[in-house]
Amino acid sequence: MFPTIVPGSDTPDGGWRRSTFCGGSGCVEIAFDGDTVAVRDSKRPDSPVLAYDRAEWHSFVLGVKAGQFDVPQ
């Protein structure tokens, strides 16, 4: 899974969203734009954006839910 890097600052059709668990400005934002899921750092909205296709994003979300990225305690 290697993302495409696209220029920042453009607002995708769906607009940018962040988790309701985000308590500050240091969050990851996502936007759905057709078959692409764009990801950016909320602190740097004009920086390049990572773009994944929906299948890649779905695999990532399943991995998060399965605990694949949990930090060992």
Residue pairs with C-beta under 8 A, 6 or more apart in sequence:
1 52
1 56
1 59
1 60
3 39
3 50
3 51
3 52
3 56
4 50
4 51
4 52
5 48
5 49
5 50
5 51
6 38
6 48
6 49
6 51
7 48
7 49
8 40
8 44
8 45
8 46
8 47
8 48
8 49
9 45
9 46
10 49
11 31
12 31
12 32
12 33
12 36
12 38
13 31
13 32
13 33
13 34
14 31
14 32
14 33
15 31
16 29
16 30
16 31
16 40
16 42
16 45
17 29
17 30
17 31
18 27
18 28
18 29
18 30
18 42
19 27
19 28
22 42
25 42
25 43
26 42
26 43
27 42
28 39
28 40
28 41
28 42
29 39
29 40
29 41
29 42
29 45
30 37
30 38
30 39
31 37
31 38
32 38
35 53
35 54
36 51
36 52
36 53
36 54
37 51
37 52
37 53
37 54
37 56
37 57
38 49
38 50
38 51
39 49
39 50
39 51
39 52
40 47
40 49
40 50
41 47
52 60
63 69
